[in-house]
Amino acid sequence: MLTCDDIRRLALALPEAHEAPHFEATSFRVKGKIFCTMGDAPRVTLKFDPEDQHNLVQAHPGAVAPVDGYWGRSGWTTVDCAGLEEGLAADLMRMAWARVAPKRLLKAGS
């Protein structure tokens, strides 16, 4: 079972990622853009491409769901990390990071 500390470690392992407060939550950002938010539970909100979001919801029902309303339609997705394997959580985190990371970082990570 992943903990909030595990999620933090995965997020901060990404190139130039940093942690910052976001209202009552913790956010993880790259170059000032949020790719992940986390509260007190091992549950995160990640930024995906809407097509990726759709595919992930279909592949992981119950663990992955779009945020309600406008934010969900633009790719923001909740992920219950408690039951996920660390490798899958790391892959999802990297997908969200890549959605907002500058192109120069994407090229460097290839």
HUTAGI-V504952 format. One record per backbone hydrogen bond with DSSP energy under -1.0 kcal/mol. NH is the residue of the N-H (numbers start at 1). CO is the residue of the C=O. E is the energy in kcal/mol with one decimal. If there is no record, write none. Layout:
NH CO E
NH CO E
//
This chain:
7 3 -2.2
8 4 -2.5
9 5 -2.2
10 6 -2.4
11 7 -2.6
12 8 -2.6
14 11 -1.3
17 14 -2.0
18 29 -2.2
20 27 -2.4
22 25 -2.7
25 22 -2.4
26 38 -2.9
27 20 -3.2
28 36 -2.9
29 18 -2.9
30 33 -2.2
33 30 -1.9
35 28 -2.6
36 28 -1.4
37 45 -2.0
38 26 -2.7
43 41 -3.1
44 79 -2.4
45 37 -2.3
46 77 -3.1
47 35 -1.5
48 75 -1.7
53 49 -2.9
54 50 -2.2
55 51 -2.3
56 52 -2.8
57 53 -2.5
58 54 -2.1
59 55 -2.1
60 56 -2.1
63 60 -1.4
64 60 -2.1
65 78 -2.3
67 76 -2.3
73 69 -1.9
74 70 -1.4
75 72 -1.7
76 71 -2.3
77 46 -2.6
78 65 -3.2
79 44 -2.8
80 63 -2.8
81 42 -1.9
84 81 -1.0
89 85 -2.3
90 86 -2.6
91 87 -2.0
92 88 -2.6
93 89 -2.4
94 90 -2.3
95 91 -2.2
96 92 -2.2
97 93 -2.6
98 94 -2.7
99 95 -1.3
100 97 -1.0
101 97 -1.9
106 102 -1.7
107 103 -2.5
108 104 -1.7
109 105 -1.9
//
